[in-house]
Amino acid sequence: MDNKNIKIAFFDTKPYDRPSFEKYGKANNVSFKFFEAKLNEDTAELAHGFDGVCAFVNDTVDAAVIDRLESLGVSVLALRCAGFNNVDMKHAYGKLHVLRVPAYSPYAVAEHTMALLLTSIRRIHKAYLRSRDFNFSLSGLVGFDLHGKTVGVIGTGRIGRAFIDICLGFGMKVLAYDKYPSPDLQNDGRVRYVELDTLFSESDVISLHCPLTDETYHVIDEKAIERFKKGVVLLNTSRGALVDAEALLAGIKSRKVGAACLDVYEEEADLFFEDNSGHILEDDTLARLISMPNVIVTSHQAFLTEEALENIAETTVNNLRQLFDTSSCPNELCYRGGVAEDCKSGKCF
């Protein structure tokens, strides 16, 4: 094993990123230079002299950035997340190895999703604010039981399945949709795979746990909302653009959507992860959503647990070490890949 020192430019750094990455980097001879700036065409120059870059969900890795990174001698883009919709994967082919963290504590996101749901339906956020003012009235705080209700889960990967397990523990009925149904879930007897139309019309709660692709973009749009059961609670802790925000706002105003819990938003890139409290919010749609009494918005924090941060750092560092030590593709996202035959045979994305 060569075990050469790997130098990585780390973009969009937050205080909670550093401890885990410094820990695993030091143990595996990977040096991180932490930049607070997001990766984009203007900041790509910061990667000069580095072997690779580490990026997050709101960094911009388009054709211009990829070309600039390649010209600087950068050979790898390590995504410290599962999603990759912010990367021009086709343009990256033959230019950059693209790595990601396909799985990290699915319980972090699944548990946050349930926390949002319980907060919404039991009005916990409202009760908290009241009690801070010594207002102990129960008026307007009536919720409903989850037991016996039907939850529709779109996407049954690791996170979706973890959320399903939680819902089953609450005694809920589970409908599921996935382009590639899981055989063991399909034969479980407690989960029923259905088409989207059925899921929309029969679910009391709908939760999104699928990746953002051309097929899933705005999977929740005006037409979908029209098919919803009246008063449905919509949960999105996956990717913002799965939901047409304007259509959701209209659905809330028409009372078709009873409540919405959002940890992501399709135009979040310049807003989430930053303190904007001293600024006027120019995104009117987000401002109107936040103002609604039946909407809860958190700032893309579903992943933010100690366990998940450890998993993300460990997997990212292991991906980098495997790539540089063995010249092999650590996961399916590496477009160029260490083994050309694998890429040509379609095993890469």
C-alpha positions in Angstrom: 0.0 0.0 0.0 1.3 3.4 -1.0 -0.5 5.3 1.8 0.6 8.6 0.3 -0.7 11.7 1.9 -3.9 12.8 0.2 -4.6 16.5 0.2 -8.3 17.5 0.0 -9.9 21.0 -0.3 -13.0 20.8 1.9 -15.7 23.3 0.8 -18.7 24.7 2.7 -17.3 23.9 6.1 -19.4 24.2 9.2 -18.2 23.8 12.8 -19.8 20.4 13.1 -17.9 19.0 10.1 -14.4 19.4 11.3 -14.0 17.1 14.4 -15.0 13.8 12.6 -13.1 14.6 9.4 -9.9 15.7 11.3 -10.1 12.5 13.3 -10.4 10.1 10.4 -8.2 12.1 8.2 -5.3 12.1 10.7 -5.7 8.3 11.2 -5.6 7.6 7.5 -3.0 10.2 6.2 -5.6 12.4 4.5 -5.1 16.1 5.0 -8.1 18.4 4.8 -7.9 22.2 4.2 -11.2 23.6 5.4 -12.8 26.5 3.4 -16.0 28.1 4.5 -16.8 29.1 0.9 -19.2 27.0 -1.2 -17.7 25.3 -4.2 -18.6 27.1 -7.4 -17.0 28.6 -10.5 -15.6 31.5 -8.5 -14.1 29.5 -5.7 -12.8 26.4 -7.6 -9.4 28.1 -7.7 -9.0 27.4 -4.0 -8.5 23.7 -5.0 -5.1 24.5 -6.6 -2.5 22.2 -5.3 -4.9 19.6 -3.9 -5.5 16.0 -5.0 -9.3 16.3 -4.6 -12.2 18.3 -3.3 -14.9 17.4 -0.7 -18.3 19.0 -1.4 -21.8 19.0 0.1 -25.3 19.2 -1.2 -25.4 22.9 -1.9 -22.1 23.2 -3.6 -22.2 23.7 -7.4 -20.4 21.2 -9.5 -21.4 22.0 -13.0 -19.5 21.7 -16.3 -17.5 24.9 -15.7 -16.5 23.9 -12.2 -15.5 20.4 -13.4 -13.4 21.7 -16.2 -11.6 24.1 -13.8 -11.0 21.4 -11.3 -9.5 19.2 -13.9 -7.3 22.0 -15.2 -6.0 22.4 -11.6 -5.0 18.7 -11.5 -7.8 17.7 -9.2 -8.7 14.1 -9.8 -11.5 13.3 -7.4 -14.7 14.9 -6.1 -15.7 13.3 -2.8 -19.3 14.1 -1.9 -20.0 13.9 1.8 -23.6 13.1 1.2 -25.8 10.5 -0.6 -27.4 12.8 -3.2 -25.5 13.9 -6.4 -28.1 16.0 -8.2 -25.8 19.1 -7.8 -23.1 17.4 -10.0 -23.1 17.3 -13.8 -22.3 13.6 -13.9 -22.2 13.3 -17.7 -19.7 16.1 -17.9 -17.6 14.5 -15.1 -17.1 11.3 -17.2 -13.4 10.9 -17.9 -12.5 14.0 -15.9 -13.2 13.3 -12.2 -13.7 10.3 -10.0 -17.0 11.1 -8.2 -17.4 9.4 -4.9 -20.3 9.7 -2.4 -21.6 8.3 0.9 -24.4 6.1 -0.2 -25.4 5.1 3.3 -25.0 6.8 6.7 -27.1 6.3 9.8 -30.5 6.0 8.0 -32.0 6.3 11.5 -30.9 9.9 11.7 -33.1 11.0 8.8 -35.9 8.5 9.6 -36.1 9.6 13.2 -36.1 13.3 12.3 -39.0 12.6 9.9 -41.0 11.1 12.7 -40.1 13.9 15.0 -41.5 16.4 12.5 -44.6 14.4 12.1 -45.3 14.1 15.8 -44.4 17.8 16.4 -46.9 18.8 13.7 -49.9 16.5 14.6 -49.6 17.0 18.4 -48.9 20.7 18.0 -45.8 20.4 20.2 -44.1 23.5 18.7 -47.2 25.6 19.5 -47.5 24.2 23.0 -43.8 24.9 23.6 -44.2 28.6 22.6 -47.3 29.0 24.8 -45.8 27.5 27.9 -42.8 29.8 27.6 -45.3 32.6 28.1 -47.1 30.6 30.9 -50.1 30.1 28.7 -51.3 26.6 29.5 -54.5 26.7 27.5 -55.2 23.6 25.4 -57.4 25.4 22.9 -56.3 24.7 19.3 -53.9 21.9 20.3 -56.1 18.9 19.4 -54.1 16.4 17.4 -54.8 12.8 16.2 -53.5 9.3 16.8 -51.1 7.8 14.4 -52.2 4.3 15.3 -54.4 2.9 12.6 -53.6 5.7 10.1 -52.2 4.9 6.7 -48.7 6.2 5.8 -47.5 6.3 2.2 -43.8 6.0 1.8 -42.2 6.9 -1.5 -38.8 5.3 -1.7 -38.0 2.2 0.2 -34.2 2.4 0.4 -32.4 2.3 3.8 -34.0 5.5 5.1 -37.4 4.7 3.8 -37.3 1.3 5.4 -36.1 2.7 8.7 -39.0 5.1 8.6 -41.4 2.3 7.8 -40.1 0.3 10.8 -40.9 3.4 13.0 -44.4 3.7 11.5 -45.1 0.0 12.1 -44.1 0.5 15.7 -46.8 3.1 16.0 -49.3 0.7 14.6 -49.7 2.4 11.2 -50.7 0.8 8.0 -48.0 1.2 5.3 -48.3 1.7 1.6 -45.1 2.0 -0.4 -44.0 3.0 -3.8 -40.6 2.4 -5.4 -39.5 1.9 -8.9 -37.5 -1.1 -7.7 -39.6 -2.8 -4.9 -37.7 -4.6 -2.2 -38.6 -8.4 -2.4 -38.4 -8.9 1.3 -40.6 -5.9 2.0 -43.0 -7.0 -0.7 -43.4 -10.3 1.0 -43.5 -8.9 4.5 -47.2 -8.8 4.8 -47.2 -5.6 6.7 -46.2 -3.3 3.8 -48.2 -3.1 0.6 -46.5 -1.8 -2.6 -49.0 0.2 -4.7 -48.9 2.6 -7.6 -48.6 6.3 -6.9 -52.3 7.1 -7.6 -53.3 4.6 -4.9 -50.8 5.9 -2.5 -51.9 9.5 -3.0 -55.6 8.7 -2.6 -55.4 6.4 0.4 -52.7 7.9 2.6 -53.2 10.0 5.7 -49.5 10.8 5.8 -47.1 10.8 2.8 -43.3 10.7 3.4 -40.7 11.2 0.7 -37.5 9.1 0.9 -36.4 8.9 -2.8 -33.4 10.4 -4.6 -33.9 13.4 -6.9 -33.8 12.3 -10.6 -35.5 13.4 -13.8 -38.3 11.0 -13.0 -38.8 12.1 -9.4 -38.5 15.9 -10.0 -41.7 17.5 -8.7 -43.2 14.1 -8.0 -45.5 16.1 -5.8 -47.0 18.6 -8.1 -50.5 20.1 -8.7 -51.8 17.0 -10.3 -50.5 14.8 -7.5 -52.0 17.1 -4.8 -55.4 16.9 -6.6 -55.3 13.2 -6.0 -54.4 13.5 -2.3 -56.8 12.5 0.5 -58.1 15.7 2.0 -56.1 16.8 5.0 -53.0 14.7 4.2 -49.8 15.4 6.1 -46.8 15.7 3.7 -43.2 15.0 4.9 -40.1 15.7 2.9 -36.7 15.1 4.4 -35.1 13.9 1.1 -34.6 16.5 -1.7 -36.4 19.8 -2.0 -37.2 19.6 -5.7 -39.3 16.5 -5.2 -42.0 18.9 -4.2 -43.3 21.8 -6.4 -43.3 24.4 -3.7 -45.9 26.7 -5.4 -48.2 23.7 -5.8 -47.8 22.8 -2.2 -48.6 26.3 -1.1 -51.7 26.2 -3.2 -52.6 22.8 -1.7 -52.3 24.2 1.8 -54.4 27.3 1.0 -57.1 25.1 -0.5 -57.1 22.9 2.6 -56.2 19.8 0.5 -52.9 19.5 2.4 -53.6 19.5 6.1 -50.0 20.0 7.1 -46.5 20.0 5.7 -43.1 19.2 7.3 -40.1 20.2 5.3 -36.5 19.7 6.0 -35.5 20.5 2.5 -36.7 23.1 -0.1 -36.0 23.3 -3.8 -34.5 26.8 -3.7 -32.5 26.2 -0.5 -29.0 26.5 -1.8 -28.4 30.2 -0.9 -30.5 30.0 2.3 -30.1 26.8 4.3 -27.0 26.2 6.6 -26.7 30.0 6.9 -27.9 32.6 9.5 -30.3 34.8 7.5 -32.1 36.3 10.5 -30.8 39.8 9.8 -31.9 39.8 6.2 -35.1 40.2 4.3 -36.1 36.9 2.8 -36.6 37.4 -0.9 -38.1 34.0 -1.6 -41.8 34.8 -1.3 -42.8 31.2 -1.6 -40.7 30.0 1.3 -41.7 33.0 3.4 -45.4 32.2 2.8 -44.8 28.5 3.7 -43.1 29.4 6.9 -45.9 31.8 7.8 -48.5 29.0 7.6 -49.6 27.7 11.0 -49.6 24.1 9.7 -46.1 24.1 8.2 -42.9 23.2 9.9 -39.6 24.0 8.2 -36.2 22.8 9.5 -33.0 23.7 7.8 -31.8 20.4 6.2 -30.8 19.1 9.6 -32.3 15.6 9.4 -28.8 14.0 8.9 -27.3 16.0 11.8 -26.5 13.4 14.5 -23.2 12.5 16.0 -23.5 9.0 14.6 -24.2 10.2 11.1 -21.4 12.7 11.1 -19.0 10.0 12.1 -20.3 7.6 9.4 -20.0 10.3 6.7 -16.4 11.2 7.6 -15.3 7.6 7.9 -16.9 6.5 4.6 -15.5 9.6 2.8 -12.0 9.0 4.0 -12.2 5.3 3.3 -13.4 6.1 -0.3 -10.4 8.3 -0.8 -7.9 5.9 0.6 -9.3 3.0 -1.6 -9.2 5.1 -4.7 -5.6 6.4 -4.2 -4.2 3.1 -2.7 -5.7 0.6 -5.1 -6.8 2.7 -8.1 -10.2 1.0 -7.9 -13.6 2.5 -7.8 -14.9 2.6 -4.2 -18.6 2.9 -5.2 -21.0 3.1 -8.1 -20.8 6.8 -8.6 -17.2 6.9 -9.9 -17.9 7.7 -13.5 -14.4 7.2 -14.7 -13.7 4.3 -12.3 -10.5 2.4 -11.7 -11.6 -0.5 -13.9 -12.5 0.7 -17.4 -14.4 -2.5 -18.1 -16.7 -2.0 -15.2 -17.7 1.5 -16.5 -18.2 0.2 -20.0 -20.4 -2.6 -18.8 -22.8 -0.2 -17.2 -21.9 -0.9 -13.6 -21.2 2.7 -13.0 -24.0 5.3 -13.0 
